[in-house]
């Protein structure tokens, strides 16, 4: 590492090679998207909901703190498997309380964006803020439809946090055509629409995650959904429900990639969500020739769950991921790009401009990181191209900048863990946002 790097880069963690194939089975942490919604919806409901399998991460704890500040009672305890379980007693028909301070969402975009829809239908004034990274992420996409429904904001047309939401009990139901496929946008509008008179509909240009549409009926909200459209009928009385959270497919994708990259590996990931909107990474890896398959084993509510089995695959090939499938792999693109770096030929991810406004500019970071590996990766418009090298050799002494982004930190950690030389990853502790025990779980699979 050069002197300039040692001065300019944040502290880093040395990721050592695992030293052998990964074998056996494991469970990954509870699904982050479902965990957020379980906590938030239970807080909105009348009565006490029982939740199990909730992800214990910094992002989900941001949602817990937010609903407590708004008057919900949360009694969730850490279990032996590392998840949270317990009860949430919601504010129900009396509505959320006026918080006495701004609500800090930390790094959680899901918390911030969904919270806007949650407080919009009530006569309260709530300031929502977050850390430096979250304050750079776009919020106008949520503000615009909520303003059409009759919610006011301070400043009047905010682009970024902090934002003060001035709620109203007179929200109007709307039929909104979203400019992007975004489960967070869709959910914020549907949650506001739950308390508006009439039918609130969100139309999307491509399918996004549908956890909200699957879960709202469990909380007594009349909901209809199609491939690119979802509606709620309001005003509805949200009632408590019990939620069991399956394992997170996004976390599973990193374990799957590790099994593909570590020679001789064979891993089974158990009790993971098999929601079709969330396992696009499986379909992508199949197209690359990976030995990967899923097996359905039941459902938690309306969420299918089961196992994913992955075997080391010596020969992978590049493929194209069309724009209509990007929403189902958006969080997994960093690690899929790393797998593509080991494949023969070029892999193209179409229309991935959304990566620029994630926890970091993931598009630039992917290209930068793969470049350190000697891999040609570039953007053309909003498309990402990766030209793989099946004989990729990792040079010694690499320092990868995670930019404080958990998905990037885990991706670059795999370079060292599944390779022959250690690598350095800056701010690796940010993996606590979604998968605190990531490295420990990988090490536990080495026989």
Secondary structure as GFF3:
##gff-version 3
##sequence-region A 1 447
A	DSSP	alpha_helix	3	8	.	.	.	ID=ss1
A	DSSP	beta_strand	12	15	.	.	.	ID=ss2
A	DSSP	beta_strand	23	27	.	.	.	ID=ss3
A	DSSP	alpha_helix	32	44	.	.	.	ID=ss4
A	DSSP	beta_strand	48	54	.	.	.	ID=ss5
A	DSSP	alpha_helix	58	69	.	.	.	ID=ss6
A	DSSP	beta_strand	73	78	.	.	.	ID=ss7
A	DSSP	beta_strand	84	89	.	.	.	ID=ss8
A	DSSP	three_ten_helix	92	94	.	.	.	ID=ss9
A	DSSP	beta_strand	103	104	.	.	.	ID=ss10
A	DSSP	alpha_helix	109	120	.	.	.	ID=ss11
A	DSSP	beta_strand	125	129	.	.	.	ID=ss12
A	DSSP	three_ten_helix	134	136	.	.	.	ID=ss13
A	DSSP	alpha_helix	140	148	.	.	.	ID=ss14
A	DSSP	beta_strand	152	154	.	.	.	ID=ss15
A	DSSP	beta_strand	163	166	.	.	.	ID=ss16
A	DSSP	beta_strand	175	177	.	.	.	ID=ss17
A	DSSP	alpha_helix	183	193	.	.	.	ID=ss18
A	DSSP	beta_strand	198	203	.	.	.	ID=ss19
A	DSSP	alpha_helix	211	216	.	.	.	ID=ss20
A	DSSP	three_ten_helix	217	219	.	.	.	ID=ss21
A	DSSP	beta_strand	223	225	.	.	.	ID=ss22
A	DSSP	beta_strand	229	234	.	.	.	ID=ss23
A	DSSP	beta_strand	243	244	.	.	.	ID=ss24
A	DSSP	alpha_helix	249	261	.	.	.	ID=ss25
A	DSSP	beta_strand	266	273	.	.	.	ID=ss26
A	DSSP	alpha_helix	280	287	.	.	.	ID=ss27
A	DSSP	beta_strand	291	300	.	.	.	ID=ss28
A	DSSP	beta_strand	303	311	.	.	.	ID=ss29
A	DSSP	beta_strand	320	321	.	.	.	ID=ss30
A	DSSP	three_ten_helix	323	328	.	.	.	ID=ss31
A	DSSP	three_ten_helix	330	332	.	.	.	ID=ss32
A	DSSP	alpha_helix	333	341	.	.	.	ID=ss33
A	DSSP	beta_strand	346	349	.	.	.	ID=ss34
A	DSSP	three_ten_helix	353	357	.	.	.	ID=ss35
A	DSSP	alpha_helix	362	372	.	.	.	ID=ss36
A	DSSP	beta_strand	376	380	.	.	.	ID=ss37
A	DSSP	beta_strand	383	387	.	.	.	ID=ss38
A	DSSP	beta_strand	399	400	.	.	.	ID=ss39
A	DSSP	alpha_helix	406	417	.	.	.	ID=ss40
A	DSSP	beta_strand	423	426	.	.	.	ID=ss41
A	DSSP	three_ten_helix	428	433	.	.	.	ID=ss42
A	DSSP	alpha_helix	438	444	.	.	.	ID=ss43
###
